């Protein structure tokens, strides 16, 4: 029996037309929504050393988190080791430092990888970190086929927004496709790509641009996998998405509903999917980090709650809620717990899980859904023209000619002008500033000892390993990179198992693929 707090029974769905669980899934992927299964509460965590983050993971799991999401530090995201000159001052600062399999072993020590779903937010070196995760699991007796989770592995948005790339777009897409092929064949519970609009939105895009650019990248990955001979019904159901839930409540709900409808239609009508699971736009959502303010940081709790509610009403499959102190530092224990409790209040106290798509049928919500779709389709038409009928080539062209970067920059500039002119109010920033002060709300601080420890740790691993095995494994990685018909994942797994470092493997690939240097757009 599902009922209101006052005891009024409620049905699972209201309204007519295509229902939740029916193509094109505008109203949700499943007929009973959250009645049978809540969204995964996947809290993003990562800082300092692997041991530091392992302790935070265990705290979150004990507090009721139902999935792990790993943040890596900037050197790791860029394929650099902690002893690289590029890493100076950045080790463990914005995420956890992972240089070798030894770090990954410490990161997940005491956690049953066969029983937990793990997401890893990494792109350029994604194949290397996935290989480490597989090696840790197998070392603990968990078969790769039993691993559940997601590797972000969305390299296209790096050239458009986040800029954490290593290689040029085309060889990078070869690596992405190899991961798709490998996981499709050997890891049935694993999502090979989390196609991410989150970072596009954080860079300053509009909601419609986030929707359009993200789905366009998804279509590009589909075309790349099809060109590699993959079956769309096999790999299509292992693709997932990652969206931002921003401040405009109804616009976000319309965006989420439109995403499901567009993806289903394109997968069926353009790419020929016949399995409905391959047409489903499954997505993780994170509240908008860029909306958090350093001024009056406690107000961010309210911002996060409303953004999380929009994600839930929009039908997300998993959710991360930002901590209120993230505009100032990495989350403290207290702030991370409040963020998780925010999701638990939504799930267990508000009643929003009792009805599927409760805002469906609202004239405004339906209009917003249609408007998001219309604006996205205009972008698709432009990219299709750029690529002469290929979304993959259109996305490449949009990267090369600065289309994506320019559109995002223009949107970000318009928003900042509105704030600076007080046409858009940000509480505590350009109005309602009473209470702004310099109080420190108990921030988490990462000091220099983390970097010193990590460098010593890496040096010890290099000293203890068999260097001849490492060199042989790296040589195989390079040889496989030269041979475009060979999947790179087996040789990368072999290399991490002999404790080759992330940077050594990345450089073995770079010796064949080269590096990407962005063309300045004037």
LUMMILO-898086 format. One record per residue (C-alpha): residue in one letter; z, y, x. Coordinates in steps of 0.001 Angstrom, whole numbers, plus 500000, padded with zeros to 6 digits. Each point is the difference from the previous one (the first is absolute). Layout:
% LUMMILO-898086
AZYX...
% end
This chain:
% LUMMILO-898086
X500000500000500000X498935503396501373X501657502959498328X501128503556500568X503507500836501121X500797500577496325X498807496526499028X496544500838498611X497568497107500748X496739500977501718X496693498169500291X498391499368503409X497017502250499270X498899502611497484X496552501278499118X496566498426499694X496893499549502126X500044498072503310X503572498863500518X502016499518503183X498685496997501872X496486500432498599X496961501229501949X499666502764501208X503812500033500362X500430503708499256X503297499230498295X501287497605502641X499273496740501741X502313497763497978X500565499711496232X503775500176500287X500243502583502778X503474500172501515X501590497867497263X499588496809502006X500014501457503511X501056503379501332X498045501800502664X500919499119503593X502513502494501374X498486500226503461X501962502495502078X498240501398503079X502167499712503117X499573500237503731X501681501908502804X501206499576503549X500007496494501380X499140496772498221X503702499180499797X500725503360498327X497355499435497334X501018496355499504X503462501227499047X498517502491497495X497792497242498513X503060497837499403X501875502914498418X497114500676497618X499684496336499039X503743499829499362X499745503142497826X497368498396497783X496663500834501629X497466497301499157X497470500619502772X499848501375503527X497652502738501156X499796500742503709X499482503412501576X498868499947503634X500426502793502520X497061502112501127X499280498126503258X499851496698498094X497713501543497367X497666501177502769X499949496687501868X502130501260502884X503014498396501624X503337501755500403X499417500432503738X496674501784499506X499834503679501019X498727500599496450X503285498672498618X502305502443501780X502477501488497518X498640497999497034X501527496541500423X501883498961496874X499908503525498575X497870499628496853X500250496240499621X500913496864501908X498612499331503479X498135496689500325X498408499188503344X499986496191500115X500780496894498007X503589500285501281X500447503205497983X498529498416496882X502355497040500438X502957502402500085X498638502034497085X500107497027497621X502885498055501528X502090498300497317X497468500764497238X498181497110498315X496347501054500110X499130497235497582X502224501578497353X499307503719500395X496874502102499481X499274502336502910X497706502997500246X499005501494503343X498602503520500096X497658499913502975X496248500353500378X498272500275503399X502032497136501555X500592498228496659X498517496705501165X502408499924502956X503116500620497903X498890497434497418X499553497500502839X503570500718501154X501344499485496479X498183496664499711X501370498923503383X503584500882499016X499687498068496742X498484496927501616X502642500123502724X502602499763497224X498250497159498206X498272502077497289X496299499205499628X497576502923499889X498794498743496606X503485500653498609X500202503636501119X499862502633497267X499388503667500575X497516502642501050X498613501489503184X498667503499499357X496939499543502242X498216502932498305X498121501556502881X497578502166498006X502690502374498740X501131500519503598X496756501839500779X500363501955496753X503676500969500018X502639498394502216X498087499829503336X501746496912501385X496822498274501159X499068498420503317X496416498773499799X496887501492498330X499534499259496282X497479497178500207X501816497718502497X503243500829498205X498424498686496809X499110496794501832X503728499524500778X500959500716496388X497425497512498735X501226497349502449X503519500431498591X498641499654496446X498111496837500898X502967498508501859X502569500666497293X497662498867497228X499586496673501775X503565499458501226X502473502302498203X499520499750496222X503104502098499201X499104502821502360X498236503297499193X497635500756502874X499504503702499250X502164502531498207X497417502647499240X502013503154500295X499721503264498157X503539500926500939X499113501583503325X496943501711498525X502287501695497489X502624500822502626X497258501724502011X499440502386497077X497459498456497637X500037500389496229X500864497064497736X496328499480499143X499013500049503684X502730497490500815X498696497739497242X496338500374500917X500275499757503784X502323497008499783X497820498010497626X496869500959501958X501627498550503119X500798496905497959X496358499642498998X499033500386503662X502321497128500991X498529497874497220X496468500612501271X501040499224503587X501601496708498929X496973499064497900X497733500710502967X502169497621502053X499327497246497469X503332500044498163X500254499105496319X501103502970497916X502158497910497689X501868498549503008X500711503140502008X499996502440497070X503304498770498622X501641500554503402X499209503698500145X502732502428498990X500447503756499850X502614502550501002X500256503219498017X502084503149500132X502074501055496994X500044503777500197X501628502792498023X497679500406496978X501407497333497694X497130499439497566X497257500471502582X501489497159502041X500207497668496998X496371500757499134X499014499317503618X501660496578500033X498431498971496692X496555501200501104X500285498099503290X500347496673498202X497099500703497685X497590501217502691X500781497160502398X499578497320497330X496696501400498820X498491500391503478X501171496584501173X498475498339496951X496863502028499381X498938501061503490X501366497262502257X499829497020497651X503607498821499862X500586497415497304X503669499194500645X502137502577498187X502567499834502800X497337501420502321X499504502909497594X503669500976499887X501089503155501796X503448498985501259X501839502873501612X503148501028501795X501247503534499446X502107502317502110X501424503279498814X498543503088501640X501560500658503369X498096503274500289X501752501287496870X503458499674501544X501660503209501157X502340500696502887X501564502713497856X502619498671497552X499122496398500932X502160498535497214X497461501359497479X497586497452501450X501937497302498121X498691501488496737X496466500288501372X500009496385501108X501366498782496651X497249501685497971X497290498814502400X501359496456499854X500019500146496197X496324501019500025X499200497013502228X501834497618497676X498374501422496860X496684499747501842X500554496277500579X500629499638503735X500584496529501473X502411501181502679X501760503246500825X501643501849502860X502183502988499188X500389502599502733X503442500979501198X501184503539499328X500492500849503690X496514498999501217X498814503587500381X502655500301502711X500174496602501688X499585496276499546X502067498805497024X503721499554500421X501690496899498557X501406501995497099X496707501676499142X498088496700500147X502531498399497662X499674502854497480X496207499614500111X500286496300499215X502584500626497285X497540502435498384X497595497112499440X502776497791498696X501045502651497463X496396500195498768X499771496225499768X503319499228498340X501237503098498155X497096502005498602X498172497485497793X496596500903501488X499384496357500896X500194498815496381X496529501195498950X496741499648501913X498086503253500568X502258501923497592X497957503197500380X496698498277499226X498328501583496999X501447503432500669X497045502419499665X501035501831503167X500531496854502091X496704498475498814X498158503254500735X501594500207503460X498994496404500714X496406500767499007X499979503227502041X501256498233503127X497247497428499553X497328502658499468X500966501871503176X500123496799502023X496575498890498785X498531503328501179X501273499216503514X498600496464499853X496588501362499023X500032502308503033X500983497204502404X497466497622498467X497305502574500650X501197500541503576X499794496249500606X496643499412498275X501630497675497480X502718498652502305X503590501171499595X500788498644503472X497276502093501621X500955502935497792X503594499855501225X498809499764503617X497793503046499418X502865501880498341X502158499344503058X497251501014502424X499070503246498248X503583501079499267X499705499731496218X503388498363499465X501847502171502508X498462503165498565X500793499154496382X503618499168500812X500423503127502121X498616502231497251X502349498469497424X503019500396502292X499076503632500689X499706500783496285X503421498491499322X501692501946502805X498429503247498826X501392499393496512X503480499397501409X499861503025502285X498867502183497102X502783498613497747X497412498663497562X501554496572500565X503789499778500100X501764497663502415X503694499962499163X502067501143502952X496940501111501973X498426502984498244X502419500316497066X503497498893499001X501077500313503622X503679500591499302X501796497196501820X497595499746502935X502013499536503171X499958498198503310X502461497274499063X499358496639501676X500180497284497288X500936497262502508X496593499440501595X498893496915501922X499240500990503582X498004497973502547X500976500961503535X498430499378503398X501990496823500593X497712498172497541X496963500698502168X501846499017503170X501150496744498419X496542499153498705X498357500591503374X502528497703501693X499455497414497276X496245500092500529X500373499761503779X502183496906499612X497451498303497744X497207500705502489X502116498599502836X500870496778498166X496574499099498585X497287497901501661X497533502602501245X497171497503500518X500259498950496340X499956503639498935X496886500793502037X498181496950498665X500894500887496420X498860503613500426X496726498804501510X499400497896496900X500674503005497754X497401501992501914X497468497156499872X500490499596496265X499522503750499506X496643499762501772X498932497124497743X499716501633496576X499781496591498283X503493498966501128X503081500898497970X502435501936502170X503223498847498332X500426496605501762X499725501499503494X502312502900499098X502596497516498681X499702498050503258X500520503208501990X503132501110498145X501522496529500337X499927500307503805X501594503468499649X496998502143500773X500937503520498959X498478501913497136X498361502470502375X498578497265502225X498314498367497016X498833503348498620X498499500906503365X498273496606500255X498237500890496758X499403503588501094X498164498770503105X497324498693497610X500225502329496991X500751503341501704X502093502757498444X499351502467497208X499987503733500596X499799502101496862X497242502579499757X501404503450499312X498834501426496672X499460503761500091
% end
